[in-house]
Each structure stands twice: as C-alpha cells, then as structure tokens.
Amino acid sequence: MASEPARWDLEVDVVAAGSGLGAVCAAIVAHDGGQQAVLLEKAPKLGGVCAYGGGEVFVPNNHKMRALGLADSDEAGRSYFEFLAAGFAEPELQRRLLDNMRPAVEYFEKEAGVRWLAVRGLPDYYSPDAPGAAAEGRYLCVELFDGAQLGPWQRKTFLTPHFPLGVLHEELYAWGGLAKVTEWNYELLGQRIASDQRAWGQGMMGWFLKAALVDRGIPAHVETPVRELLVEDGAVVGVRAEQEGRDFFVRARRGVVLAIGGYDHHRELARRYEGVHDWNSACPPYVEGDHLVLAGEVGAALACVPPTNLAMFFGYQIPGEEHEGKPLYRSSWECGCPHAIWVNRAGQRFCDESFYKDYQPRLRAWDGQKQALPNQPPFLIFDQSYRDRYPLGSFMPGQPLPEELVTQADTPRALAEKLGIDPDGLEATLARWNPHARRGEDPDFGKGSRPWAVRLTGDPSYPNPCVGPIERPPYYGMRLVPVGVGINSHGLRTDADARVVHVRGHPIPGLYAVGNSAALLDLGGGYQSGTSNMRAITWGYLAGRHLAGRS
Amino acid sequence: MPEVEYTTTARLPVQTIWDFVREMDNWAGFVAGYQEHVKESESDSVWTLKGDVGVLTRTVKFRVHVTEWSGPERVAFTLQGLNEPLQGGGGFHMQQDGSGRPVLPAPARRGLLARWLEALARFFLRRRRGAPQRAEVPATAEAGAARLTFRLRLDPGGPMAPMLNAMLEPPMRAAAEDLANRILGALEARPAERA
C-alpha cells in the first residue's frame, strides 16, 4: 500500500476514475457542490460501458411518465424491485437507491441539461404478472444528442458498434423492432450519421459529458489508467496513475471514486466469478477488473449476488469483425424471432428463447448426476423462412452467411450431424415444435408470451410474433458463446453513501465505488434493463453529494 | 453512392508510375486493410481487405475486373463484393506536368462527422501502418512533375445502403489518399527513378 509521493502532478478535490455514467455523474455533482474534480480514463476515448449500451434508465414513477399521464406509484416500483431482488438485496442499499433514483435523474435534467424522454410502449421485463410491474413509461432515454456539442471531445468519445448511431427507442418500435430491421428508415439514419446525431447510450453519454467537460470545464485525461490508490493514515488521499508510460500522481483532497466498470475483459475473473466455462464481452475492451485490484490492496471487501439471472447473453463473433482492434462479440437476438429456436447438444429445447431472463438460468442448469451443464453450449437453429425475413447480426436477408459462423444443410438430421447435435433429438424437437408453431403456440416454454420480448424481437405479422415453424430448407445452425455486457455478479462492497467498505466492516475514508464497480447488493438476484444506468446515475449522484459534504 | 478522388504529384516520369501501377503486386500491400489478393488473370483478381465501416471493422472480399489498360495514363476497374452486397469501380489516372484536372468534380463540403470519421480513419491507418513518408510536390504545373489520381466509387446494396453511404465515404477518402501517397512514396524512395 503506497503513501503520498514526494510531489503531486495534479491536486484536486475529487478523482473520478473512469468516464462512464457513474464517474461523470459523481464529478458533476461534486463540482456543483464546490469541489474540483478530474476524470482519469484508461481508454483512449470517454464514455465507458454506458456508451456501448442501449441507453435506457429504469425509473418507476418518473416525472416524464407522469407528464404523459401514465399511472405509476412508488409502492408499485418498490414491489417490482423486491420481486427482482428475490431476497438477495440488502434492504438499506435498495431503499437508498429507490429513494434517490428520481431526485438524481431530475437533478441532471435541471442542473446539467440532460433531456429525458419516457419510452412509450415498452413494458417492464416481467409485465404484466410480476408484482408492481408496469406496461410502459418506466424507461427513460435521451433526446438525440448533437455530437458537435462536445467540441474538442467529439472525436474522443466512444460510439457503439452494437446499434445504429441515431435511432430513438420509439422510432425503433414504430419501425417494427429488431425483426423488421430491413424496413427501417435508413435514409434518415444516413442523415443522422452524417450530422452526428447520437441516440442510445452514446447519446446519453453525450449529454452527460457535455455537462461535465464543456459546460463545467471538468478536466479529463484519456489513456491515464489509475494504477494504485495512495493511502495516508488509513484514508485514500490520491492515486498513482500512468500517463505516457510515466507515473502521474494526483492528489484527491476529498476522495477517489472508482467507476471503471466490472471485469468483462478479464476472462479468467469472469469465468470464475460468473460460473461459465467461456466468457466474451460486448463491452469496450478496457473493462478489466482494475477496481478489484486497486481497492483490494487497501482492504476493500468484495461482495456478490447470484450470477444466475443478471444481464448476460449468448451470441457470436462474425469472423473478421472487430472493434477497437479486438474481435467484436454480438449478443444474439435472432432467437426471439419466428422460425428460430435454441437446442442443446441433445437436440432439445430448454427455454423461452425470446426472453433472456428465462433462458439464462436454464442455461446454467446443472446435471448433478453427470457433473455437466447440459444446456451449454446452446445452438441457434433456423430455416430459410427466417433467412428470407430477418437479419443475422449485420447480415441482411439474401446476403451470404459466413461458413465459419453458420452451418447449413438440407435436412434437420444432416444439420444436427454437422453441428455435433443428437440428430434424433433435433428431429423429435422439430416434430413437436412445428405443428404448435403453425398455430402460434409454444406449450412447452411459452415463447412469445412476454410483452417485452414481443416488443423487441417479435414480428407483428405473425399470430404469435415470436413463433414460426422451422420446416423450409435449407436449415441453418450455429453454436453460441457467452457474451457479457459489463454487468457482473461480483463487485466492491459499498455503503449507503457509496463508500467502499473495508473487510473489517468500516467504510474506507476517501474511497467510493459506483456503477458496475460496486456490487449489485442494491438489486439483488435479478436484473431489469435500464437498472445498470439508473444505478450509475443514482450512486454517482450520492457519491458526489457526499464528497461535497451534502449527504 | 460514395465516390472519392485523390490527386497527388511527384517529380517522376509518368512511365515510371505506370510501370509500377500496372503490376498490382507492387502496390497491393499499400491498400488500406490489405489482407491478401489472388490474381486470376491479367484482368481479374480477388481481394480481401479489412475495412472500417463506421466504428467497426469488417473483412470484405471482392472481385476486381480491370476494364481498361491504357498505358501510361489510365487504368480503370470495376469491383463486385463477394461476401457483402457491394459493387463499384475506380481507377488510376497518370499525367505528366501536373497540368491535368481531376476527372471528378470537387467534393461538396461535408458534415463535421464525415470529416471526423475521415480523420479517425486516417488516424487508424497511420497507427496500423505508419504515416506515408513523403513531401508532395506543389500541385502547380512544373516540368518533370507527374500527377497521380486515384478514384474509387462504392455502391452498397441492400436496405441499409443509404446509411452505409454516409459511413463509407470518410474511410474511402482516407484510404485513397493513403494509397496514392504510398505508391509515389515507394517510387520516390528509389533515387534512380527521380525525373
């Protein structure tokens, strides 16, 4: 554990390590409270994991939905979060989160100019049957952000490879969702790309980074990873960062906020903590679990929630497709469309493929007799009817699919043999699936029964928008691999002011963790899209207030 | 459909440039994102490139068919994507004395993002391959100077074409500039070749 250096290269009140949502929120609020803040980012660009994501912020009973006349209540929101937690949340942290999420998003609207929109028509994951679930309005996204407003930072912000640059959520659904990607308005998207109009997480980070860097003049240093926390009398007083191969000592008079994401690109950590044999990530390749080393060295406690049903997907890597110089992994949404299912090596279905909250725990099913994970790896199976209508990743209908990625055969049996699946099993599965599918039914797993899934990947021209028979040759199949999105089961244990807790139970003075660096004890055993961004905003807001002495 | 043209000049005999350009093995490695090329005949070849499409990189295979060999001044070609819905064409145009005009009209003023993506593409090209080390001869008519113009047109197909058009032009512009400069840079590095 290092102590103060002989000379500081920079002295501020608050060091925010990272430049995603949590770091930027903490820096803005600390700045507004009279503190001098700085952002230290390991990557060559700003925006963190949030910039790669869908940019949803899940806030029950938010002011934007109320303005639209959509009914909700704090009680309903609490019930829904209790349902998600499944008994694994820490009540004090969850209460603190829920009490402050709305003040936080309203603060950034009023004080930082972030322009929120309530997303119409998108239900909660577990709507309509979960306690407190809502049919629409709880997801906030942002208005389009003009990248030019970032001035000199425009070129130094992450743009996502996972979504087209400038599509608003409501446009996506109005254009038919992911199943109707061939019918989107690409003329409009081309215009928005040409004028750098950003939506999704990159748009949201645009608003927040503008507020921090342009409006407030908070300095940011890219390619400046924090390498070590500096401690004096048990308190974190600064950091040793690295800049151009040299030490860069930054004093933090009030504290250091670790907001550098999880460990998605530390494959060994991810495999061990997430309990899978393989791990890949859709995140920027700079999210490597540094927070666990930095805080671990000063005695921080680690905490975890069950990895069983957080946000993790299965997907693939299109050969030759890269981002930031690394192979790009995509989450697979194809399984939610008609004419597509998943099977295991036995050729059997095992889940509602359209609802990842259903498939994820079933993928983790453990066969105690055989000491094996029988549903891993999953195989995506589809037919020519799928190919004629829907995309696969960035491959549009009619475009040849890479042989290295997709296996093709004239019969299900031949396909199974090529993929290493039990041919009898696959034939039996399709023999059961197809008659039901022609009627739009899935009596086994209820594919297409969740309104959220229907909204996202369903084709409204089908009786069941997620179900169609797989009977038209040729048949296609591909093996899928785990793809993380930065939301991990293990993180730093924090208290109600976002302070990192020591292994002996007391908060470590001067050390905070927010966003995906902090364990998800406030959420517990479940996940709902938009809660990761909501956590980052809320805990960043609370950390900033505490650093400014306003807690 | 994005169409780019880049012209640069050097104190070189135009015949020297022609002799170099007509043999694609000489300059294939200068093409941005070059992975490999296979010559099928004097006029046909299959190329594999890693190309930037917006913020991601894709590996693209396409067939190039040379439609015109008019030495020492002009090579024209068409291209057809093999794994992407893409077609297009382009060519090299060489003139002595720098007195010729670009064949294409000057590009319209482009948006900030287009210029940014172009700068980004240029940045990545240089990071991967190093900057082409050459000082351009001033583009005035000058005895002994030759002008090399490289043109490229891409016409993406499919429903996403209007969006791809906006994404492709910036890296194409950077790649055209990079290729022309690398060709002349390679020739200028041979002292005996100077005009």
HADDOCK unambig.tbl for C-alpha pairs under 7 A between the chains (distance, minus, plus):
assign (segid A and resid 155 and name CA) (segid B and resid 116 and name CA) 6.74 0.50 0.50
assign (segid A and resid 159 and name CA) (segid B and resid 55 and name CA) 6.66 0.50 0.50
assign (segid A and resid 161 and name CA) (segid B and resid 55 and name CA) 5.93 0.50 0.50
assign (segid A and resid 161 and name CA) (segid B and resid 56 and name CA) 5.88 0.50 0.50
assign (segid A and resid 182 and name CA) (segid B and resid 159 and name CA) 5.66 0.50 0.50
assign (segid A and resid 186 and name CA) (segid B and resid 160 and name CA) 5.73 0.50 0.50
assign (segid A and resid 186 and name CA) (segid B and resid 162 and name CA) 5.50 0.50 0.50
assign (segid A and resid 186 and name CA) (segid B and resid 163 and name CA) 5.25 0.50 0.50
assign (segid A and resid 187 and name CA) (segid B and resid 162 and name CA) 5.15 0.50 0.50
assign (segid A and resid 187 and name CA) (segid B and resid 163 and name CA) 6.32 0.50 0.50
assign (segid A and resid 189 and name CA) (segid B and resid 163 and name CA) 5.74 0.50 0.50
assign (segid A and resid 190 and name CA) (segid B and resid 162 and name CA) 5.63 0.50 0.50
assign (segid A and resid 190 and name CA) (segid B and resid 163 and name CA) 3.90 0.50 0.50
assign (segid A and resid 190 and name CA) (segid B and resid 166 and name CA) 5.40 0.50 0.50
assign (segid A and resid 193 and name CA) (segid B and resid 166 and name CA) 6.52 0.50 0.50
assign (segid A and resid 194 and name CA) (segid B and resid 111 and name CA) 5.97 0.50 0.50
assign (segid A and resid 194 and name CA) (segid B and resid 113 and name CA) 5.66 0.50 0.50
assign (segid A and resid 194 and name CA) (segid B and resid 114 and name CA) 5.87 0.50 0.50
assign (segid A and resid 194 and name CA) (segid B and resid 166 and name CA) 5.82 0.50 0.50
assign (segid A and resid 195 and name CA) (segid B and resid 111 and name CA) 5.94 0.50 0.50
assign (segid A and resid 195 and name CA) (segid B and resid 112 and name CA) 6.60 0.50 0.50
assign (segid A and resid 195 and name CA) (segid B and resid 113 and name CA) 5.80 0.50 0.50
assign (segid A and resid 196 and name CA) (segid B and resid 113 and name CA) 5.40 0.50 0.50
assign (segid A and resid 320 and name CA) (segid B and resid 58 and name CA) 5.51 0.50 0.50
assign (segid A and resid 320 and name CA) (segid B and resid 59 and name CA) 4.79 0.50 0.50
assign (segid A and resid 321 and name CA) (segid B and resid 56 and name CA) 6.94 0.50 0.50
assign (segid A and resid 321 and name CA) (segid B and resid 57 and name CA) 5.32 0.50 0.50
assign (segid A and resid 321 and name CA) (segid B and resid 58 and name CA) 4.56 0.50 0.50
assign (segid A and resid 321 and name CA) (segid B and resid 59 and name CA) 6.47 0.50 0.50
assign (segid A and resid 322 and name CA) (segid B and resid 56 and name CA) 5.76 0.50 0.50
assign (segid A and resid 322 and name CA) (segid B and resid 57 and name CA) 4.86 0.50 0.50
assign (segid A and resid 322 and name CA) (segid B and resid 58 and name CA) 6.64 0.50 0.50
assign (segid A and resid 323 and name CA) (segid B and resid 55 and name CA) 6.82 0.50 0.50
assign (segid A and resid 323 and name CA) (segid B and resid 56 and name CA) 4.87 0.50 0.50
assign (segid A and resid 323 and name CA) (segid B and resid 57 and name CA) 6.10 0.50 0.50
assign (segid A and resid 399 and name CA) (segid B and resid 84 and name CA) 6.77 0.50 0.50
assign (segid A and resid 399 and name CA) (segid B and resid 85 and name CA) 6.84 0.50 0.50
assign (segid A and resid 400 and name CA) (segid B and resid 83 and name CA) 6.19 0.50 0.50
